[in-house]
Amino acid sequence: MKFTRSNHLRRRAHQIIPGGCHTYAKGDDQYPELSPGFIVRGKGSHVFDVDGNEFIEYGMGLRAVTLGHGYERVADAASKAMYEGINFLRPSLLELEYAEELLDVVPGAEMVKFGKHGSDATTAALKLARAYTGREMVAIPAQQPFLSVDDWFIGSTAMPGGIPESQRALTVKFDYNDLNSLESLFEAYPGSIACVIMEAAKEDDPDDNYLQSVKDLCHKYGALFVIDEMITGFRWDIGGAQKYYNIDPDLSTFGKAMANGFSVSALMGKRDIMNLGGLNHNRERVFLMSTTHGAETHALAAARETLRVYKELDVIGELWQKGAILRDGIQAIIDELRLNEFFELNGKDCCLVFGTRDQDRQRSQPFRTLFMQETIKRGLLMPSLIVSYAHTESDLKYTIEMIGEALVVYKKALGEGISKYLIGRSVAPVFRPYNSV
Ligand SMILES: Cc1ncc(COP(=O)(O)O)c(C=O)c1O
């Protein structure tokens, strides 16, 4: 497999675009040297790069594309809306109609406001919580790697450049599944924490009653409880992890898979809180999610059609089933090669990820790079094992077979040293203070 054109374009891109692209997770430092630099087109679960190479893609659109690339019903709905006008002086009827349809599938939510990015919603949730409680701080789980592109979150990462210390001091962290660590924060900052914002779960399930206890703690200390459904929404369940775990947050935030890749996000929640952004109250007004492009019709039409497809076809069921096929097939190979302590499968079947460990059983970015190099070589673009509705049985069969081959190389590298097999530098975490690691 050749990447000649990709390599040429990479040099051009880094000359004029900081990072070479517009999402760090898509950056060159996230992929092995032998990898496609630019994609020109996708169909279903397959993508084609600038050198004409074809790949089966996993975790498509950073988990936003759940039905498949170029899914016709959604593309047609968006295109029809485009020809009828994208953006008017007054709201489009679609804003109301889709809001009603969406509220129907998220049981506890009473009001909704749309945005373009997930971060629009999580940051707005924090703003509302601050306005509602009159407090400034936010508590987040230390184990959850991403909740927003905005300063309140990025300031808490290993890459806080450009964010004032005064902002950074307002975000504090607790340990997931450890109620005492959260309660200690409420005690350490009395009357200061506006809300807890968290994903309901990552790879590990919440302990029994953990989420309800977090909500109860929040309310005991006068804070709001916000669930970030960016990854879980439209994947674990249409109604997200809150439906899956039967927990009713004050506010929740959706994005990613809502619109099969179109840019739509949503802040949802209880009327008395959400209404602070409205026109019918006498409290101080809150400027809540109001942008020029906020509710463009084509994106909302895509979102509405995506929701309808989910309701008509068993999309969620298939995501779980397809992920289970992958898990079983790959686990059998791991067992056969006796790689259990070196290559692991984590997460729910509908949202499967892998973990790589070196010969000393330590988490390893070089081994992650090697696995990606060997799967790319075999036509798989897979920073994760996250399926879409478009992945076919033969995609899954081929994937399992090729992972089998890649893991044979992985095993050899464990025994003989990775430098013999890895070509070029390792991938590196996005959140690092300096480029060199
Ligand atoms: C859990 C979670 N929350 C929020 C976000 C931010 O979403 P966006 O990138 O659409 O702003 C992400 C993005 O990866 C996410 O994974």
The ligand as a MOL file (V3000), in Angstrom:
LIG
                    3D

  0  0  0     0  0            999 V3000
M  V30 BEGIN CTAB
M  V30 COUNTS 16 16 0 0 0
M  V30 BEGIN ATOM
M  V30 1 C -17.9770 12.8960 25.7690 0
M  V30 2 C -17.7900 14.0840 24.8670 0
M  V30 3 N -18.3240 15.2680 25.2100 0
M  V30 4 C -18.1920 16.3710 24.4290 0
M  V30 5 C -17.4890 16.3150 23.2550 0
M  V30 6 C -17.3470 17.5520 22.4280 0
M  V30 7 O -18.0500 17.4320 21.2410 0
M  V30 8 P -17.6500 18.3270 19.9480 0
M  V30 9 O -16.3310 17.8440 19.4870 0
M  V30 10 O -18.7630 18.0390 18.9760 0
M  V30 11 O -17.6330 19.7540 20.3780 0
M  V30 12 C -16.9060 15.1020 22.8500 0
M  V30 13 C -16.1250 15.0270 21.5960 0
M  V30 14 O -15.3990 14.1140 21.3140 0
M  V30 15 C -17.0580 13.9610 23.6740 0
M  V30 16 O -16.5150 12.7790 23.3510 0
M  V30 END ATOM
M  V30 BEGIN BOND
M  V30 1 1 1 2
M  V30 2 1 2 3
M  V30 3 2 2 15
M  V30 4 2 3 4
M  V30 5 1 4 5
M  V30 6 1 5 6
M  V30 7 2 5 12
M  V30 8 1 6 7
M  V30 9 1 7 8
M  V30 10 2 8 9
M  V30 11 1 8 10
M  V30 12 1 8 11
M  V30 13 1 12 13
M  V30 14 1 12 15
M  V30 15 2 13 14
M  V30 16 1 15 16
M  V30 END BOND
M  V30 END CTAB
M  END
